[in-house]
Amino acid sequence: MESNEGEQLPGVLPNGLPDPEYAASLGIVDAPIGRRALSAIIDGAVLAVLALPAIIIVPGLALDNVGEIAASLPRAALVLAGVILLNAVVIIQVILHGLKGVTLGKAVTGIRSVNVSSLTRPGFWRIVLRDIVLYFSGVVVPLLGAVVMMMSAVWGARGRSWLDTIGSNWMIDVRHGLNPYDQKALRLARKKRDASPAAEAPSFPSLATGASPAEVLASGARSRSAVVGGFASLSSFASEGGPPIPSRAPTPVPAEASRHLVSSPPVPTVPHTRVAVLVSDDGRRYDVDGEALLGRNPESKQGEPPLSLISIGDPSFSISKTHAVVGVDDNGVWIEDRNSSNGTSVVGADGVEAEVLPGTRAHAPWGSSIMLGHRRFDVRERENER
């Protein structure tokens, strides 16, 4: 990741362990012990297979007579190739673990290793120290020492073994939780967690309830109604010595007129005539007329007006089931993220990408692009298509 490895982030307890509440708020999940054990078994099995030629052939070479050296050369070459391959795999595993937080076993079991304080890559030298300790524990107490070091995760805090403490790393489950190596997902999780809830708008007594202007203004809140403002001006005029304002009861509405008002149809809105076309990175085209939900299999929220549903095929599952809502305006489209897993952003004609926070709307003009997860869609106007 591009984050600084030494960057200290919130969510770390004084003892250096991750804060469970902070991790959970980001969607980070501990790697289960069973899959951690399976990951270690897979990595160990790969090394055992590569070491097998040396285990089988070397004792036979030691028993050969000097006159049979020539006949032993092919077997010696096989042992040498196995040793070289074994060491190469060990080095590659250490590098991948330190810089990417993954080994073959971790990739298969859906586990990643991160620095416990920064949620970034563990660091190459930290993993080297971790593996050196693992190696010598197996040398001092053959096999059993290494097993005890790895099994210490069973009784360790937050599922961390002694080796994890030495390497300052933490094993997490990316199948059922957030993958911190996905920078966009991590940024969105932090912003969503740190976003302050919108301030609740102050409520005002309704003039239709018979409340007096003085009662409406008694709260001291700023008026949001021109009618209330008019009453405020009249009240101020009266308080400054002007003639008293006579009160007047509301004029009753005749029953016939009342029924006429209630039954009169609403003023029709003028529908827009523009239709947007979202052209995906695989060449598929999706027409947007009005407002629509985008996703692999989008569904409207309970209680919201029905919207058009646009299903987008995405074998990579980068797009969420219900990813975003989009609408057409005179200058392009607006888009609102629906708490998607991989986020939404707008890419301008200048190539600058701006994230769309969940629950907020952003404008994407004609000629720009929107990103749904890792998929790109160009925003075009259908009547201008040639």
Stockholm file with secondary structure:
# STOCKHOLM 1.0

chainA/1-386         MESNEGEQLPGVLPNGLPDPEYAASLGIVDAPIGRRALSAIIDGAVLAVLALPAIIIVPGLALDNVGEIAASLPRAALVLAGVILLNAVVIIQVILHGLKGVTLGKAVTGIRSVNVSSLTRPGFWRIVLRDIVLYFSGVVVPLLGAVVMMMSAVWGARGRSWLDTIGSNWMIDVRHGLNPYDQKALRLARKKRDASPAAEAPSFPSLATGASPAEVLASGARSRSAVVGGFASLSSFASEGGPPIPSRAPTPVPAEASRHLVSSPPVPTVPHTRVAVLVSDDGRRYDVDGEALLGRNPESKQGEPPLSLISIGDPSFSISKTHAVVGVDDNGVWIEDRNSSNGTSVVGADGVEAEVLPGTRAHAPWGSSIMLGHRRFDVRERENER
#=GR chainA/1-386 SS CCSCTTCCCSSBCTTSCBCHHHHHHHTCCBCCHHHHHHHHHHHHHHHHHHHHHHHHHHHHHHTCCGGGHHHHHHHHHHHHHHHHHHHHHHHHHHHHHHHHSCCHHHHHHTEEEEETTTSSCCCHHHHHHHHHHHHHHHHHTTTHHHHHHHHGGGTSGGGCCHHHHHHTEEEEESSSSCCTTSHHHHHHHHHHHHCCCCCCCCCCCCGGGTCCHHHHHTTCCCCCCHHHHHHHHHHHHHHTTCCCCCCCCCCCCCHHHHHHHHHSCCCCCCCCCCCEEEEETTSCEEEECSEEEEESSCCCCTTSCCCEEEECCCTTCCSCTTCEEEEEETTEEEEEECSCSSCEEEECTTSCEEEECBTCEEEEETTCEEEETTEEEEEEEGGGCC
#=GC SS_cons         CCSCTTCCCSSBCTTSCBCHHHHHHHTCCBCCHHHHHHHHHHHHHHHHHHHHHHHHHHHHHHTCCGGGHHHHHHHHHHHHHHHHHHHHHHHHHHHHHHHHSCCHHHHHHTEEEEETTTSSCCCHHHHHHHHHHHHHHHHHTTTHHHHHHHHGGGTSGGGCCHHHHHHTEEEEESSSSCCTTSHHHHHHHHHHHHCCCCCCCCCCCCGGGTCCHHHHHTTCCCCCCHHHHHHHHHHHHHHTTCCCCCCCCCCCCCHHHHHHHHHSCCCCCCCCCCCEEEEETTSCEEEECSEEEEESSCCCCTTSCCCEEEECCCTTCCSCTTCEEEEEETTEEEEEECSCSSCEEEECTTSCEEEECBTCEEEEETTCEEEETTEEEEEEEGGGCC
//
